[in-house]
Amino acid sequence: MALVASACGWGPDYSRVTTVATTSPTQGAASHGGGSALSGSRGLPPSDPLSVSGDIVVAGSSTVFPLAEAMAARFEDEGYSGLITVDSIGSGAGFERFCLAGESDVSNASRPIKDQEVEQCRAIGRDPIEFRVGTDALAVTVSPGNTFATDLTVAELAVLFSTATTWRDVRAGFPANPIQRFIPGTDSGTFDYFVEEVFHEDEGPILAAGNTQFSEDDNVLVQGISGDGCDPSNAATTCSVGFFGYAYYTENGDLLRVLDVEGVEPTTDSVSANTYPLARPLYMYSTASIIAEKPQVGAFLNFVLQFVNEEVGEVGYFPAPDSVLDSAAAELNAAL
């Protein structure tokens, strides 16, 4: 009988760890095929989770975490006999673990790896390979009690997440309720992306903003926004705002309301058409040397690239273009 254990403890860095293990390589669940070799696609060889064992260590982005967790669970369902650990610590901390400590096999990220991080990787003999696995629509959210904000411009977002102390500072027609901000921590690729798109890579204004709570744990942000008690008719009540990956909005849609940006709602159509201003790629990174030393890592990435589009929507994200997934598959093929 397969055992799936999920431990979601929050320490000082608000990390979350999911461990997926099997007690027998022949007892995987049959929901996705029951542990037999799966036909290859995207030019990749057939994926056979039963053929590999050993440990796989995945760490990084909290945004990519739900997708990586789902793929790890499905890999186990198909009969993988090893142990997969998926750790949610933020993109920056993930690259530190991957490039400085050399402790992880796959680094999840909601932003591209930086030149400095590439050099740090190469200094320990690791040459990163980038695999795009999906697309996120960064969700700017408020609580249902906030009935007045429905659509903001990027310029208004810059005011909202920096100098504004009340909502009226953002737009003259808004009420004067105080603003409380809930923002991903500075190790987060989500933070980096928002700063790049809204503040033109200048993090100074958002770091200097008052009434702001930072956290690497998106669930802390959700709880802070949803529990604000916002009442537009009572200017003494706080009306909170925050942002995070779209999956955390869909998971908590009854507690939150998502805002349009520049008149565009985050949907599959707007993300596919590249019209939603805050759509961004999601990545996994590994290296040819890791894949050579640990065939189970290559098998897992092979599995991800072939079947990720069957899971990405289920966790609340959007597919990467087929051409991009094909390019990622070619990169993996060269490393296998």
LOLUMLO-563204 format. One record per atom (N, C-alpha, C, O): x, y, z. Coordinates in steps of 0.1 Angstrom, whole numbers, padded with zeros to 4 digits, always signed. Layout:
BEGIN
XYZ;...
This chain:
BEGIN
+0008-0012+0000;+0000+0000+0000;+0009+0012+0000;+0018+0014+0008;+0006+0022-0009;+0014+0034-0010;+0011+0043+0002;-0001+0044+0007;+0021+0050+0007;+0019+0059+0018;+0023+0073+0013;+0034+0075+0007;+0014+0082+0015;+0017+0096+0011;+0016+0104+0024;+0005+0105+0030;+0027+0110+0028;+0027+0118+0041;+0030+0133+0037;+0039+0136+0030;+0021+0141+0042;+0023+0156+0040;+0024+0163+0053;+0015+0163+0061;+0036+0169+0055;+0038+0177+0068;+0039+0191+0064;+0049+0195+0057;+0030+0199+0069;+0031+0214+0066;+0033+0221+0079;+0023+0227+0085;+0045+0222+0083;+0049+0229+0095;+0055+0243+0091;+0062+0243+0082;+0052+0253+0099;+0057+0266+0096;+0068+0270+0107;+0064+0272+0118;+0080+0272+0102;+0091+0276+0111;+0093+0291+0109;+0085+0298+0103;+0105+0296+0113;+0108+0310+0111;+0108+0314+0096;+0105+0326+0094;+0112+0305+0087;+0112+0309+0073;+0099+0304+0066;+0097+0305+0054;+0089+0300+0074;+0076+0296+0069;+0077+0285+0058;+0069+0285+0048;+0087+0277+0059;+0089+0266+0048;+0078+0256+0050;+0074+0253+0061;+0075+0249+0039;+0066+0238+0040;+0073+0226+0032;+0079+0228+0022;+0071+0214+0038;+0077+0202+0032;+0066+0192+0030;+0058+0189+0038;+0066+0186+0018;+0058+0175+0015;+0067+0163+0012;+0076+0164+0003;+0065+0152+0018;+0073+0140+0015;+0064+0130+0009;+0053+0127+0015;+0068+0124-0002;+0060+0114-0009;+0069+0102-0010;+0080+0102-0014;+0063+0090-0005;+0071+0078-0004;+0062+0066-0008;+0050+0067-0006;+0068+0055-0012;+0060+0043-0014;+0066+0032-0006;+0078+0032-0003;+0058+0023-0001;+0062+0011+0006;+0065-0001-0003;+0071-0010+0001;+0060+0000-0015;+0062-0011-0025;+0061-0005-0039;+0053+0003-0042;+0071-0009-0047;+0071-0004-0061;+0060-0009-0070;+0058-0004-0081;+0053-0019-0065;+0042-0025-0074;+0028-0021-0069;+0018-0026-0074;+0027-0012-0059;+0014-0009-0053;+0010+0005-0056;+0003+0011-0047;+0015+0011-0066;+0010+0025-0069;-0004+0025-0073;-0010+0016-0078;-0011+0037-0071;-0025+0038-0074;-0027+0038-0089;-0018+0041-0097;-0039+0033-0093;-0041+0031-0107;-0048+0043-0114;-0052+0042-0125;-0050+0054-0107;-0057+0065-0112;-0052+0071-0125;-0059+0077-0132;-0039+0070-0127;-0032+0076-0139;-0025+0065-0147;-0017+0068-0156;-0028+0053-0144;-0022+0042-0153;-0016+0031-0145;-0013+0021-0151;-0015+0032-0132;-0012+0020-0123;+0002+0016-0124;+0004+0004-0120;+0012+0024-0127;+0025+0020-0125;+0032+0014-0137;+0043+0009-0136;+0026+0014-0149;+0032+0008-0161;+0039+0019-0169;+0037+0031-0166;+0048+0015-0178;+0056+0025-0186;+0046+0033-0194;+0036+0028-0200;+0048+0046-0195;+0039+0055-0202;+0045+0059-0215;+0057+0063-0215;+0038+0060-0225;+0043+0063-0238;+0049+0077-0238;+0045+0086-0232;+0060+0078-0246;+0068+0090-0246;+0060+0101-0255;+0052+0097-0264;+0063+0113-0252;+0058+0124-0260;+0068+0136-0260;+0077+0135-0252;+0066+0146-0268;+0075+0157-0269;+0089+0153-0273;+0099+0159-0269;+0090+0141-0279;+0103+0136-0283;+0111+0130-0272;+0123+0126-0274;+0105+0128-0260;+0111+0122-0249;+0109+0107-0249;+0099+0103-0254;+0117+0100-0242;+0115+0085-0241;+0103+0082-0232;+0099+0091-0225;+0098+0070-0233;+0087+0067-0224;+0091+0069-0209;+0102+0066-0206;+0081+0073-0201;+0083+0075-0187;+0079+0063-0179;+0067+0059-0180;+0088+0057-0171;+0085+0045-0164;+0089+0048-0149;+0100+0044-0146;+0081+0053-0141;+0084+0056-0127;+0089+0043-0119;+0096+0044-0110;+0084+0031-0124;+0088+0019-0117;+0102+0015-0119;+0108+0007-0112;+0109+0021-0129;+0122+0017-0133;+0133+0024-0125;+0145+0021-0126;+0129+0034-0116;+0139+0041-0109;+0135+0041-0094;+0124+0039-0090;+0145+0044-0086;+0143+0045-0071;+0153+0055-0066;+0160+0062-0074;+0155+0056-0053;+0163+0066-0047;+0156+0079-0043;+0144+0080-0046;+0163+0088-0038;+0157+0101-0033;+0158+0111-0044;+0167+0112-0052;+0148+0121-0044;+0148+0133-0052;+0145+0144-0043;+0135+0144-0035;+0153+0154-0043;+0151+0166-0034;+0148+0178-0042;+0156+0183-0051;+0136+0183-0040;+0131+0195-0048;+0128+0206-0038;+0122+0204-0027;+0133+0218-0041;+0131+0229-0032;+0130+0242-0040;+0135+0244-0051;+0123+0252-0034;+0123+0265-0040;+0109+0272-0039;+0103+0272-0028;+0105+0278-0050;+0093+0287-0050;+0081+0282-0043;+0077+0270-0045;+0075+0290-0035;+0062+0287-0029;+0051+0287-0040;+0041+0280-0039;+0053+0295-0051;+0043+0295-0062;+0043+0282-0069;+0032+0276-0072;+0055+0277-0072;+0056+0264-0080;+0053+0252-0071;+0049+0241-0076;+0053+0254-0058;+0051+0243-0048;+0039+0235-0051;+0040+0222-0052;+0027+0240-0053;+0015+0232-0055;+0016+0223-0068;+0012+0212-0068;+0022+0228-0078;+0024+0221-0090;+0034+0210-0088;+0032+0198-0093;+0046+0213-0082;+0056+0203-0080;+0051+0192-0070;+0054+0180-0072;+0043+0196-0061;+0037+0186-0051;+0028+0177-0059;+0028+0165-0056;+0019+0182-0068;+0010+0174-0075;+0017+0164-0084;+0013+0153-0086;+0028+0169-0091;+0036+0161-0100;+0043+0150-0092;+0044+0138-0097;+0048+0153-0080;+0055+0143-0072;+0045+0132-0068;+0048+0120-0068;+0033+0136-0064;+0023+0127-0059;+0019+0118-0071;+0017+0106-0069;+0017+0123-0083;+0014+0115-0094;+0025+0106-0098;+0022+0094-0102;+0037+0110-0097;+0049+0102-0100;+0049+0090-0091;+0051+0078-0095;+0045+0092-0078;+0044+0081-0069;+0032+0072-0072;+0033+0060-0071;+0021+0078-0076;+0009+0070-0080;+0013+0060-0091;+0007+0050-0092;+0022+0065-0100;+0025+0056-0111;+0035+0045-0108;+0039+0037-0116;+0039+0045-0095;+0047+0034-0090;+0062+0037-0086;+0069+0027-0083;+0065+0049-0086;+0079+0053-0081;+0082+0047-0067;+0074+0050-0058;+0093+0041-0066;+0096+0034-0053;+0105+0042-0044;+0109+0037-0033;+0108+0054-0048;+0118+0062-0040;+0111+0072-0031;+0099+0071-0028;+0118+0082-0027;+0114+0092-0018;+0115+0106-0025;+0127+0109-0029;+0105+0114-0026;+0106+0127-0031;+0102+0137-0019;+0092+0136-0013;+0111+0147-0018;+0108+0158-0008;+0107+0171-0016;+0115+0174-0024;+0096+0177-0014;+0093+0190-0020;+0092+0201-0009;+0083+0200-0001;+0101+0210-0010;+0102+0220+0001;+0099+0234-0004;+0105+0239-0014;+0090+0241+0002;+0085+0255-0002;+0093+0265+0006;+0089+0267+0018;+0103+0271+0001;+0111+0281+0008;+0113+0294+0001;+0120+0303+0006;+0107+0296-0011;+0110+0308-0019;+0120+0305-0030;+0129+0297-0028;+0119+0312-0041;+0128+0311-0052;+0142+0314-0048;+0151+0306-0052;+0145+0325-0042;+0158+0329-0038;+0165+0319-0029;+0176+0315-0031;+0157+0315-0018;+0163+0305-0009;+0165+0291-0016;+0174+0284-0013;+0156+0288-0026;+0158+0276-0033;+0171+0276-0041;+0178+0266-0042;+0174+0287-0048;+0186+0288-0055;+0198+0288-0046;+0209+0283-0050;+0197+0293-0034;+0208+0292-0024;+0211+0277-0021;+0222+0273-0020;+0200+0270-0019;+0202+0256-0015;+0207+0248-0027;+0215+0239-0026;+0203+0252-0039;+0208+0245-0051;+0222+0249-0056;+0230+0240-0059;+0225+0262-0055;+0237+0267-0061;+0249+0269-0050;+0260+0269-0054;+0245+0272-0038;+0255+0274-0027;+0258+0261-0019;+0269+0257-0018;+0247+0256-0014;+0248+0244-0006;+0249+0231-0014;+0255+0221-0010;+0243+0231-0026;+0244+0219-0035;+0235+0208-0029;+0239+0196-0030;+0225+0211-0022;+0217+0201-0014;+0205+0196-0022;+0199+0186-0018;+0200+0204-0031;+0188+0200-0038;+0191+0195-0053;+0201+0199-0058;+0182+0187-0058;+0183+0182-0072;+0176+0190-0082;+0180+0191-0093;+0165+0196-0078;+0156+0204-0086;+0153+0216-0079;+0149+0216-0067;+0154+0228-0085;+0151+0241-0079;+0139+0247-0086;+0140+0250-0098;+0128+0249-0078;+0116+0255-0084;+0118+0270-0083;+0123+0275-0073;+0113+0277-0093;+0114+0292-0093;+0102+0298-0101;+0098+0293-0111;+0098+0310-0095;+0088+0318-0102;+0094+0330-0109;+0087+0339-0112;+0107+0329-0111;+0115+0339-0118;+0127+0332-0125;+0131+0322-0120;+0133+0338-0135;+0145+0332-0141;+0156+0333-0131;+0157+0342-0123;+0165+0323-0132;+0177+0323-0124;+0186+0336-0127;+0187+0339-0139;+0192+0342-0117;+0200+0354-0119;+0214+0350-0123;+0219+0339-0120;+0221+0360-0130;+0235+0357-0134;+0244+0354-0122;+0252+0345-0123;+0242+0360-0111;+0250+0358-0100;+0247+0344-0094;+0257+0337-0090;+0235+0339-0095;+0232+0326-0091;+0237+0315-0100;+0242+0305-0096;+0238+0318-0113;+0244+0309-0123;+0259+0307-0119;+0264+0296-0119;+0265+0318-0116;+0280+0318-0113;+0282+0310-0100;+0292+0303-0099;+0273+0312-0090;+0274+0304-0078;+0272+0289-0080;+0279+0281-0074;+0263+0286-0089;+0261+0272-0093;+0274+0266-0099;+0279+0256-0096;+0279+0274-0109;+0291+0269-0116;+0303+0268-0107;+0312+0260-0110;+0304+0276-0097;+0315+0275-0087;+0315+0262-0080;+0326+0258-0075;+0304+0255-0079;+0304+0242-0072;+0302+0231-0083;+0298+0220-0079;+0304+0234-0095;+0304+0224-0106;+0290+0221-0111;+0288+0210-0117;+0281+0230-0110;+0267+0228-0115;+0264+0238-0125;+0265+0250-0123;+0260+0234-0137;+0256+0243-0148;+0241+0241-0150;+0236+0232-0156;+0233+0251-0145;+0219+0250-0145;+0212+0249-0159;+0216+0255-0168;+0202+0240-0160;+0194+0239-0171;+0180+0243-0167;+0174+0238-0157;+0174+0251-0175;+0160+0257-0172;+0150+0249-0179;+0150+0247-0191;+0139+0245-0172;+0128+0239-0178;+0115+0247-0174;+0111+0247-0162;+0109+0253-0184;+0096+0260-0181;+0085+0250-0180;+0084+0241-0189;+0077+0250-0169;+0067+0240-0167;+0053+0245-0166;+0043+0238-0165;+0051+0258-0166;+0038+0264-0166;+0038+0279-0166;+0048+0285-0168;+0026+0285-0164;+0025+0299-0164;+0016+0303-0152;+0005+0297-0149;+0019+0314-0145;+0011+0319-0134;+0006+0333-0138;+0012+0340-0145;-0006+0336-0133;-0011+0350-0134;-0011+0355-0119;-0019+0351-0111;-0001+0363-0117;+0000+0369-0103;-0013+0375-0099;-0018+0384-0106;-0019+0371-0088;-0032+0376-0084;-0031+0387-0073;-0025+0385-0063;-0036+0399-0076;-0038+0409-0066;-0051+0408-0060;-0062+0408-0067;-0052+0406-0047;-0064+0402-0040;-0068+0411-0029;-0059+0417-0022;-0081+0412-0026;-0087+0419-0014;-0097+0409-0008;-0100+0398-0013;-0102+0413+0004;-0112+0405+0010;-0126+0408+0004;-0128+0419-0002;-0136+0399+0005;-0149+0402-0001;-0156+0414+0005;-0164+0420-0002;-0151+0419+0017;-0157+0431+0022;-0153+0443+0015;-0160+0453+0015;-0142+0443+0007;-0138+0454-0001;-0146+0453-0014;-0143+0445-0023;-0157+0461-0015;-0166+0461-0026;-0163+0472-0036;-0170+0473-0047;-0153+0481-0033;-0151+0492-0042;-0140+0491-0052;-0140+0497-0063;-0129+0483-0048;-0118+0481-0058;-0121+0469-0066;-0122+0458-0061;-0121+0471-0079;-0124+0460-0088;-0113+0459-0099;-0110+0448-0104;-0107+0470-0103;-0098+0471-0114;-0088+0482-0111;-0092+0494-0109;-0075+0479-0111;-0065+0489-0108;-0055+0489-0120;-0052+0479-0127;-0049+0501-0122;-0039+0502-0132;-0025+0499-0126;-0025+0498-0113;-0015+0496-0134;-0002+0493-0128;+0003+0505-0120;+0009+0504-0110;+0000+0518-0125;+0004+0530-0118;-0003+0530-0104;+0004+0534-0094;-0015+0526-0103;-0022+0526-0090;-0017+0515-0081;-0016+0517-0069;-0013+0504-0087;-0006+0494-0079;+0007+0499-0072;+0009+0496-0061;+0014+0507-0080;+0026+0512-0074;+0024+0522-0062;+0031+0521-0053;+0013+0529-0063;+0009+0538-0052;+0004+0529-0040;+0008+0531-0028;-0005+0520-0043;-0011+0511-0033;-0001+0504-0025;-0003+0502-0013;+0010+0499-0031;+0020+0491-0024;+0032+0499-0020;+0043+0493-0018;+0031+0512-0019;+0042+0520-0014;+0038+0531-0005;+0038+0530+0007;+0034+0543-0011;+0032+0555-0003;+0017+0556+0003;+0016+0564+0013;+0008+0550-0003;-0006+0552+0002;-0008+0547+0016;-0003+0536+0020;-0015+0554+0024;-0019+0550+0037;-0034+0546+0038;-0038+0538+0046;-0042+0553+0029;-0056+0549+0028;-0060+0546+0014;-0052+0550+0005;-0071+0540+0011;-0075+0537-0002;-0078+0549-0010;-0077+0549-0023;-0082+0560-0004;-0085+0572-0011;-0072+0578-0017;-0073+0586-0027;-0060+0575-0011;-0048+0579-0017;-0045+0572-0030;-0037+0577-0038;-0051+0561-0032;-0049+0553-0045;-0058+0559-0056;-0054+0561-0067;-0071+0562-0052;-0080+0568-0062;-0090+0576-0054;-0095+0572-0044;-0093+0588-0060;-0101+0598-0053;-0115+0592-0049;-0121+0596-0039;-0121+0584-0057;-0134+0579-0054;-0135+0568-0044;-0146+0563-0040;-0123+0563-0040;-0123+0552-0030;-0126+0557-0016;-0123+0569-0013;-0131+0549-0006;-0132+0554+0008;-0119+0555+0014;-0108+0551+0009;-0119+0561+0026;-0106+0565+0033;-0102+0554+0043;-0095+0557+0053;-0106+0541+0041;-0102+0531+0049;-0087+0529+0049;-0081+0530+0038;-0081+0526+0061;-0066+0523+0061;-0063+0511+0053;-0071+0502+0051;-0050+0511+0048;-0045+0499+0040;-0036+0491+0049;-0027+0497+0055;-0037+0478+0048;-0028+0469+0054;-0023+0460+0042;-0031+0454+0035;-0010+0459+0040;-0004+0452+0029;+0001+0438+0034;+0008+0437+0044;-0001+0428+0026;+0004+0414+0028;+0012+0410+0016;+0006+0408+0005;+0025+0409+0017;+0034+0408+0006;+0044+0396+0007;+0048+0394+0019;+0046+0389-0003;+0056+0378-0002;+0070+0383+0002;+0074+0395-0001;+0077+0375+0009;+0090+0379+0014;+0100+0381+0003;+0098+0378-0008;+0111+0388+0007;+0121+0392-0003;+0129+0381-0009;+0136+0382-0019;+0128+0369-0004;+0134+0357-0010;+0125+0351-0020;+0129+0342-0027;+0113+0356-0022;+0103+0351-0031;+0105+0356-0045;+0107+0368-0047;+0104+0347-0055;+0104+0351-0069;+0092+0360-0072;+0092+0368-0081;+0081+0358-0065;+0069+0366-0066;+0072+0380-0063;+0067+0390-0070;+0079+0383-0052;+0083+0396-0048;+0091+0402-0059;+0089+0414-0063;+0101+0395-0063;+0111+0400-0074;+0103+0404-0086;+0105+0414-0092;+0094+0395-0091;+0086+0398-0103;+0077+0410-0101;+0077+0419-0110;+0071+0412-0090;+0062+0423-0088;+0070+0436-0088;+0066+0446-0094;+0082+0436-0081;+0091+0448-0081;+0095+0451-0095;+0095+0463-0099;+0098+0441-0103;+0103+0443-0117;+0092+0450-0125;+0094+0459-0133;+0080+0444-0124;+0069+0449-0133;+0062+0461-0128;+0058+0470-0137;+0061+0463-0116;+0053+0475-0110;+0063+0486-0106;+0059+0498-0108;+0075+0483-0101;+0084+0493-0096;+0096+0495-0105;+0106+0501-0101;+0096+0489-0117;+0108+0490-0126;+0121+0486-0119;+0131+0492-0121;+0120+0475-0111;+0132+0468-0105;+0137+0476-0093;+0148+0473-0088;+0130+0486-0088;+0134+0494-0076;+0126+0489-0064;+0114+0493-0063;+0132+0481-0056;+0125+0476-0044;+0123+0486-0033;+0116+0483-0023;+0130+0497-0034;+0130+0507-0023;+0116+0511-0018;+0113+0510-0006;+0107+0515-0027;+0094+0520-0023;+0086+0509-0016;+0079+0512-0006;+0086+0497-0021;+0078+0487-0014;+0084+0483-0001;+0076+0479+0008;+0097+0483+0000;+0103+0479+0013;+0101+0490+0024;+0101+0487+0036;+0099+0502+0019;+0097+0514+0028;+0082+0516+0032;+0079+0524+0041;+0073+0508+0026;+0059+0510+0029;+0055+0506+0043;+0060+0496+0048;+0047+0514+0049;+0042+0511+0063;+0031+0501+0062;+0026+0498+0051;+0027+0497+0074;+0015+0487+0075;+0017+0476+0065;+0008+0472+0057;+0029+0470+0065;+0032+0459+0056;+0037+0447+0063;+0046+0448+0071;+0031+0435+0060;+0036+0423+0066;+0042+0414+0054;+0035+0412+0044;+0054+0410+0056;+0061+0401+0046;+0061+0387+0051;+0063+0384+0063;+0059+0377+0042;+0060+0363+0046;+0063+0355+0033;+0058+0358+0022;+0071+0345+0035;+0074+0335+0024;+0063+0325+0023;+0062+0317+0013;+0054+0325+0033;+0043+0315+0033;+0030+0322+0027;+0024+0331+0034;+0026+0318+0015;+0014+0324+0009;+0001+0322+0017;-0008+0330+0017;+0001+0312+0025;-0011+0310+0034;-0012+0320+0045;-0023+0324+0049;-0001+0325+0049;-0001+0336+0059;-0007+0349+0053;-0014+0356+0059;-0003+0351+0040;-0008+0362+0033;-0024+0361+0031;-0031+0371+0033;-0028+0349+0027;-0042+0347+0025;-0050+0350+0037;-0060+0357+0037;-0045+0345+0049;-0052+0346+0061;-0053+0361+0065;-0063+0366+0071;-0042+0368+0063;-0041+0382+0067;-0051+0391+0059;-0058+0399+0064;-0052+0388+0046;-0061+0396+0037;-0076+0392+0040;-0084+0401+0042;-0079+0379+0041;-0093+0375+0042;-0099+0379+0056;-0111+0380+0057;-0090+0380+0066;-0095+0383+0079;-0095+0398+0083;-0095+0401+0095;-0095+0407+0074;-0093+0421+0077;-0105+0428+0083;-0104+0439+0089;-0117+0423+0081;-0129+0430+0086;-0133+0442+0079;-0139+0452+0084;-0129+0443+0066;-0131+0455+0058;-0146+0459+0057;-0154+0450+0053;-0149+0471+0060;-0163+0477+0058;-0162+0491+0053;-0159+0500+0060;-0165+0493+0040;-0163+0506+0033;-0172+0517+0040;-0168+0529+0039;-0182+0513+0047;-0191+0523+0054;-0185+0527+0067;-0190+0537+0073;-0174+0520+0072;-0168+0524+0084;-0153+0526+0082;-0145+0517+0081;-0149+0539+0081;-0136+0542+0078;-0126+0538+0088;-0114+0539+0086;-0130+0533+0100;-0121+0529+0110;-0116+0514+0107;-0107+0510+0114;-0123+0507+0098;-0119+0494+0095;-0108+0493+0085;-0108+0501+0075;-0099+0484+0086;-0088+0482+0077;-0092+0474+0065;-0099+0464+0066;-0088+0478+0053;-0091+0470+0041;-0078+0466+0035;-0070+0474+0030;-0075+0453+0036;-0062+0448+0032;-0060+0445+0017;-0070+0445+0010;-0048+0443+0013;-0045+0439-0001;-0032+0431-0001;-0024+0433+0008;-0031+0423-0011;-0018+0415-0012;-0018+0409-0026;-0026+0411-0034;-0007+0401-0028;-0005+0394-0041;+0002+0382-0039;+0011+0380-0029;+0000+0372-0047;+0006+0359-0047;+0002+0351-0060;-0005+0356-0068;+0007+0339-0061;+0004+0331-0072;-0011+0327-0073;-0018+0327-0063;-0016+0326-0086;-0030+0324-0088;-0035+0312-0081;-0047+0312-0077;-0027+0301-0080;-0032+0289-0073;-0037+0292-0059;-0047+0285-0055;-0031+0301-0052;-0035+0303-0038;-0048+0311-0038;-0055+0311-0028;-0050+0319-0049;-0064+0326-0050;-0074+0315-0052;-0085+0315-0046;-0072+0306-0062;-0083+0297-0066;-0085+0287-0054;-0097+0283-0052;-0075+0284-0046;-0077+0275-0035;-0085+0282-0024;-0091+0275-0016;-0085+0295-0024;-0092+0303-0013;-0102+0313-0019;-0104+0324-0014;-0108+0309-0030;-0117+0318-0037;-0129+0323-0029;-0134+0334-0032;-0133+0315-0019;-0144+0319-0011;-0140+0329+0000;-0149+0336+0006;-0127+0331+0002;-0122+0341+0012;-0117+0353+0006;-0114+0363+0013;-0115+0354-0007;-0108+0365-0014;-0115+0369-0026;-0124+0362-0031;-0112+0381-0031;-0116+0386-0044;-0104+0391-0052;-0096+0398-0047;-0103+0386-0065;-0092+0390-0073;-0095+0403-0081;-0106+0404-0086;-0085+0412-0082;-0087+0424-0090;-0083+0423-0104;-0073+0416-0107;-0090+0429-0113;-0084+0431-0127;-0073+0441-0127;-0072+0449-0118;-0064+0439-0136;-0053+0448-0138;-0053+0454-0152;-0053+0447-0162;-0053+0467-0153;-0054+0474-0166;-0067+0469-0174;-0066+0468-0186;-0078+0467-0166;-0090+0462-0173;-0090+0448-0177;-0099+0444-0184;-0080+0440-0174;-0079+0426-0178;-0080+0417-0166;-0073+0418-0157;-0090+0407-0167;-0091+0397-0157;-0081+0386-0159;-0079+0382-0171;-0076+0380-0149;-0067+0369-0151;-0075+0356-0154;-0082+0351-0145;-0074+0352-0167;-0081+0340-0171;-0072+0332-0180;-0061+0337-0184;-0076+0320-0184;-0069+0312-0193;-0067+0319-0206;-0056+0319-0212;-0078+0326-0211;-0077+0333-0224;-0067+0345-0223;-0059+0347-0232;-0068+0353-0212;-0059+0365-0212;-0045+0361-0209;-0036+0368-0214;-0043+0350-0202;-0029+0345-0200;-0023+0340-0213;-0012+0343-0217;-0031+0332-0220;-0027+0326-0233;-0024+0337-0243;-0015+0336-0251;-0032+0347-0243;-0031+0358-0253;-0020+0368-0249;-0017+0378-0256;-0015+0366-0237;-0005+0375-0231;-0010+0389-0229;-0003+0399-0231;-0023+0391-0226;-0029+0404-0224;-0030+0407-0209;-0031+0419-0205;-0029+0397-0200;-0029+0400-0186;-0016+0405-0182;-0006+0398-0184;-0014+0417-0176;-0001+0423-0174;+0008+0416-0165;+0020+0418-0165;+0003+0408-0156;+0011+0402-0145;+0012+0386-0147;+0013+0379-0137;+0012+0382-0160;+0014+0368-0162;+0029+0365-0163;+0037+0373-0168;+0033+0353-0158;+0048+0351-0157;+0050+0336-0158;+0042+0328-0155;+0062+0332-0163;+0066+0318-0164;+0069+0311-0151;+0073+0318-0141;+0067+0298-0150;+0071+0290-0138;+0082+0280-0143;+0081+0275-0154;+0092+0278-0134;+0103+0270-0139;+0107+0259-0129;+0104+0260-0117;+0114+0249-0134;+0122+0240-0126;+0136+0240-0132;+0138+0241-0144;+0146+0239-0123;+0160+0239-0128;+0167+0226-0122;+0164+0222-0111;+0176+0220-0131;+0185+0210-0126;+0197+0211-0134;+0200+0221-0141;+0206+0201-0134;+0218+0201-0142;+0220+0187-0149;+0215+0177-0144;+0228+0187-0159;+0231+0174-0166;+0239+0165-0157;+0237+0153-0157;+0247+0170-0148;+0255+0162-0139;+0246+0155-0129;+0248+0144-0125;+0237+0163-0123;+0227+0157-0114;+0219+0145-0120;+0217+0135-0115;+0214+0148-0133;+0206+0138-0140;+0215+0126-0143;+0209+0115-0142;+0228+0128-0146;+0236+0116-0148;+0239+0108-0136;+0239+0096-0136;+0241+0115-0125;+0244+0108-0112;+0231+0102-0106;+0232+0092-0099;+0220+0108-0108;+0207+0104-0102;+0197+0102-0113;+0189+0111-0115;+0196+0090-0119;+0187+0088-0130;+0172+0091-0126;+0164+0094-0135;+0169+0090-0113;+0156+0092-0109;+0152+0107-0111;+0140+0110-0113;+0161+0116-0110;+0158+0130-0112;+0155+0132-0127;+0145+0139-0130;+0162+0126-0136;+0159+0127-0150;+0145+0121-0153;+0138+0126-0161;+0142+0110-0147;+0129+0103-0149;+0118+0112-0144;+0107+0113-0150;+0120+0119-0133;+0110+0127-0127;+0107+0139-0137;+0096+0143-0140;+0118+0146-0141;+0117+0157-0150;+0110+0153-0163;+0102+0160-0169;+0114+0141-0168;+0108+0136-0180;+0093+0134-0178;+0085+0138-0187;+0089+0129-0167;+0075+0127-0163;+0068+0141-0162;+0057+0142-0167;+0074+0150-0156;+0068+0164-0155;+0065+0170-0168;+0054+0174-0171;+0075+0170-0177;+0074+0177-0190;+0063+0170-0199;+0057+0176-0207;+0061+0157-0197;+0052+0149-0205;+0037+0151-0200;+0028+0150-0208;+0036+0153-0187;+0022+0152-0181;+0018+0165-0173;+0007+0165-0168;+0027+0175-0173;+0024+0187-0165;+0011+0194-0170;+0004+0199-0161;+0008+0193-0182;-0004+0200-0187;-0017+0193-0183;-0028+0199-0183;-0016+0181-0178;-0027+0174-0173;-0030+0178-0158;-0041+0175-0152;-0020+0184-0152;-0021+0188-0137;-0022+0203-0135;-0027+0207-0125;-0016+0210-0144;-0014+0225-0141;-0027+0232-0138;-0027+0241-0129;-0037+0229-0146;-0050+0236-0144;-0056+0231-0131;-0064+0239-0124;-0054+0219-0127;-0060+0214-0114;-0055+0221-0102;-0062+0223-0092;-0043+0226-0102;-0037+0233-0091;-0039+0248-0092;-0035+0256-0083;-0044+0253-0103;-0048+0267-0104;-0038+0276-0113;-0039+0288-0112;-0030+0269-0121;-0022+0277-0130;-0026+0274-0145;-0036+0269-0147;-0017+0279-0154;-0020+0278-0168;-0009+0272-0175;+0003+0273-0171;-0012+0265-0187;-0001+0258-0194;+0009+0267-0200;+0006+0279-0204;+0021+0263-0201;+0031+0269-0209;+0028+0266-0224;+0022+0256-0226;+0032+0275-0233;+0030+0272-0247;+0037+0258-0251;+0047+0255-0246;+0030+0251-0260;+0036+0238-0264;+0050+0240-0270;+0059+0231-0267;+0053+0251-0277;+0066+0253-0282;+0077+0254-0271;+0088+0249-0273;+0073+0260-0260;+0082+0262-0249;+0084+0248-0242;+0096+0245-0239;+0074+0241-0240;+0075+0227-0234;+0084+0218-0243;+0091+0210-0238;+0082+0220-0256;+0090+0212-0266;+0105+0215-0264;+0113+0207-0265;+0108+0228-0263;+0121+0233-0261;+0127+0227-0248;+0139+0223-0248;+0119+0228-0238;+0124+0222-0225;+0127+0207-0226;+0136+0202-0221;+0118+0200-0233;+0120+0186-0236;+0133+0183-0243;+0140+0174-0240;+0136+0192-0253;+0148+0190-0261;+0161+0192-0251;+0170+0185-0253;+0160+0202-0242;+0171+0204-0233;+0172+0191-0224;+0184+0187-0221;+0161+0186-0219;+0162+0174-0211;+0167+0162-0219;+0176+0154-0214;+0163+0160-0231;+0167+0149-0239;+0183+0150-0241;+0189+0139-0241;+0188+0161-0242;+0203+0163-0244;+0210+0159-0231;+0222+0155-0232;+0203+0160-0220;+0210+0157-0207;+0208+0142-0203;+0215+0137-0195;+0198+0136-0208;+0195+0122-0205;+0206+0112-0210;+0205+0100-0207;
